[in-house]
Amino acid sequence: MPIDSILILAAAAEADSGGGNVATEIFDTFDVHWNTFICQLVNFFIICLVLKKFAYGPVMDMLEQRRKRIADGEEKLKQVEAQIAESEKNTQAAIQEANERAKRLVEEAKESATAVGEKKTQEAAAEAKAILAKAEEAAKGERDKMHADLKKEFGRLVASTTAQVTGKVLTDEDQKRINEEALAEVDS
Amino acid sequence: MPSKSRVLAVHFSRLVALLAFLVPGAGSALAAESLPQGAEVIAEPFEWLTITNSMVMVWVVAGVIILVSWLATRRPQLVPSGMQNFVEWLVESLINFFAGIMGEHLARRAFWFLFTSFVLILFTNWAGLIPGVGTIGLTGENAPAGDQFRPFLRGANADLNLTMAMSVTFFGLWFYWSLTEIGPKNFLKHIFAPKGKFGLGMMVLMVPLFFFVGLIEVLSIAVRPVALMFRLYGNVFAGESMLETLMVMKNVPDLLKWAPALPFYFLELLVGFIQALVFVLLCAVFTKLMCEHHEDHEEEHGSGEHDAEPEDGTPETTS
């Protein structure tokens, strides 16, 4: 209990014990009158109402609006941040997908290139083989032809030489026999 | 209705009083009559309506506050500046200050009373220091019978009628807020019920003890408005009396009559602020002390009990 209140109460109690009307005495001392008091009371209430209407009421409304606007702004900021995060996530996913696709394409291209290369190599080898076979065949034909010519020339030479050495005219049968004997020796 | 000659006399006396204030030393003649304990009647248009000089002072200050607020809020800007910034700062600081003491809910509910009281007490205290307050008024034959000088304005809180009106208002609101916040049962329990947990035997002993403590608490509650009104009135009245006494000191040259009181003007600026703060601070604390009990019982009552209560206790007409 505040000390001044105690003093007032003590003074009031003391005065009361003396039989005087304390409240009236205090009110008279401090010029408190009921009609003035009521007027001040009404006055105070009116001022409360008027100050609320014109002073802090609009300010409170303004502060509330600002608080709401800031809260809305923060909410929008959060939404924008979430959208940005989502967008970044999507972009990242798209980039990753593109990377994977590109990697896959490169792999496929490599595989395709290897397959084509192998095919081409096989084709080239087959072609080379064919060319070689053809060349060998041609060479064999040439050789056979040369062999036949050689045989023919050799038979003629053998017959000619035999005729000149023996000095007699060889019959066709002799020539044939001599050629066959000579060729048999050449072949062996 | 005052007669024409009476009106002229009033205007003339105002001029004389103003000159008396402006001419050093002349004011002392008017102020020779010591500051009366209570406010003086300026007009009494009806038998039941008495207009005192402290009431006029309240109107003037309230008018200035309303004007400033209107100027500050008539074209609100998203980014405040100047007067709007100041008014917003004042309101926001006060509501945050009270919310720190009473909690957000109670602070918003009681803000209309606390804000009005603080602003009105503060600015009426400071306005009471403005030259002319208490020195311009009716003099000589224009003054009411038996009075040499009757000022038009008086430090509003140097009138017990006003401080009592504010204290009684608070007392009524305190009851209303307490009863609506915690209910009549908890209100009585808060005052009379034993605090703490006791066994049956101890409880039997404690009940009469806490009932007696409750009676003391009732006395303490009854004294609160008395303390509030006399503290404010006493401090402001003492300050005004001191300044007046210092300004009519003898053995001080007329040209320097203002000098002894000058340091005390700064003191009174501080006192004016402190008294405004103390008044509303005590109102906030008294309200919080009774309503904090509410939080202990909130679970019992359920949280929806106060949803229907208005955040602001002001009458419907204001919203």
Interface residues (C-beta under 8 A of the other chain):
Chain A: M1 P2 D4 S5 I8 L9 T29 F30 D31 V32 H33 N35 T36 F37 I38 C39 Q40 L41 N43 F44 F45 I47 C48 L49 V50 L51 K52 K53 F54 A55 Y56 G57 P58 V59 M60 M62 L63 R66 R69
Chain B: P36 Q37 G38 A39 E47 W48 L49 T50 I51 T52 S54 M55 V58 W59 A62 I65 I66 S69 W70 A72 T73 P76 L78 V87 E88 V91 E92 I95 F111 W112 F113 F115 T116 V119 L120 D159 L160 N161 L162 M164 A165 M166 V168 T169 L219 S220 V223 R224 V226 A227 F230 R231 Y233 G234 T314 P315 T317 T318
